[in-house]
Amino acid sequence: MSIEDAIRSAVAQEVAPLKEEIDQLKSKVDPDELVMLKRRDLAEIFGVTQPTITNLLNRQDFPVFREVGVRVPKHLLKKWIEDHTEWIKENVPDLKKIHAI
């Protein structure tokens, strides 16, 4: 075995556990959940007008991320919907669209 082969083998042995750890982390994070929704996305999802979206974004309990404009993390929106189904029933005319997110 050449020195190059020995080095490759040693590096492969050291890197293998790291690859496994990376693969495990990747399986825990759904890239679709990292999506940040904009105002127009929210209006489309909820089937409401921009003034209704403005009211929603101004709620203290609504998960808005304002550091890069007005964005709503998709995974937090889903949680908020679960926690506020009464508001959704009263203010969203077409609930079927919400199930698509």
C-alpha positions in Angstrom: 0.0 0.0 0.0 1.4 3.4 -1.0 1.6 6.3 1.4 -1.2 8.0 -0.6 -3.5 5.0 -0.1 -2.7 4.9 3.6 -3.5 8.6 3.9 -6.8 8.2 2.0 -7.7 5.2 4.2 -6.9 7.1 7.4 -8.9 10.2 6.3 -11.8 8.1 5.2 -11.9 6.4 8.7 -11.9 9.8 10.4 -14.5 11.3 8.1 -17.0 8.4 8.2 -18.4 9.3 11.6 -18.8 12.9 10.6 -20.7 11.9 7.5 -23.0 9.8 9.5 -23.7 12.7 11.9 -24.3 15.0 9.0 -26.8 12.6 7.5 -28.6 12.2 10.8 -28.9 16.0 11.1 -30.2 16.3 7.6 -32.9 13.8 8.3 -34.1 15.8 11.3 -34.5 19.1 9.3 -37.2 19.3 6.7 -36.0 22.0 4.2 -39.6 22.7 3.4 -40.1 23.8 7.0 -37.4 26.5 6.7 -39.4 28.5 4.3 -40.2 32.1 5.1 -43.6 33.3 3.9 -44.3 36.8 2.6 -47.5 38.9 2.9 -48.7 37.7 -0.5 -48.1 34.1 0.4 -50.2 34.5 3.6 -53.0 36.2 1.6 -53.0 33.3 -0.8 -52.9 30.6 1.8 -55.6 32.2 3.9 -57.6 33.5 1.0 -58.0 36.9 2.5 -57.3 40.5 1.6 -54.1 42.5 2.4 -55.9 44.5 5.2 -56.7 41.2 6.9 -53.1 40.1 6.6 -52.0 43.4 8.1 -54.3 42.8 11.1 -52.9 39.3 11.4 -49.3 40.5 11.2 -49.9 43.1 13.9 -51.2 40.6 16.4 -48.9 40.1 19.4 -49.2 36.4 19.2 -48.5 36.0 15.5 -45.0 34.7 14.6 -43.5 37.5 12.5 -39.8 37.8 11.7 -39.1 41.4 10.9 -35.3 41.4 10.7 -35.3 41.0 6.9 -38.7 42.6 6.1 -42.0 41.0 7.1 -41.6 37.2 6.9 -43.4 34.4 8.7 -41.5 31.1 9.3 -43.7 28.3 7.8 -43.2 25.9 10.7 -44.3 28.6 13.2 -47.3 29.5 11.0 -48.4 25.9 11.2 -48.0 25.9 15.0 -49.9 29.2 15.3 -52.8 27.8 13.2 -53.0 24.7 15.4 -53.1 27.0 18.5 -55.6 29.5 17.0 -58.2 27.4 15.1 -61.1 29.5 16.4 -59.6 32.7 14.8 -59.0 30.7 11.6 -62.6 29.5 11.5 -63.9 33.0 12.0 -61.6 34.8 9.6 -60.7 32.4 6.8 -63.3 31.7 4.2 -61.6 28.6 2.5 -60.0 26.3 5.0 -58.9 23.8 2.3 -56.1 26.1 1.2 -54.5 26.0 4.6 -54.1 22.2 4.4 -51.9 22.7 1.4 -49.1 24.5 3.4 
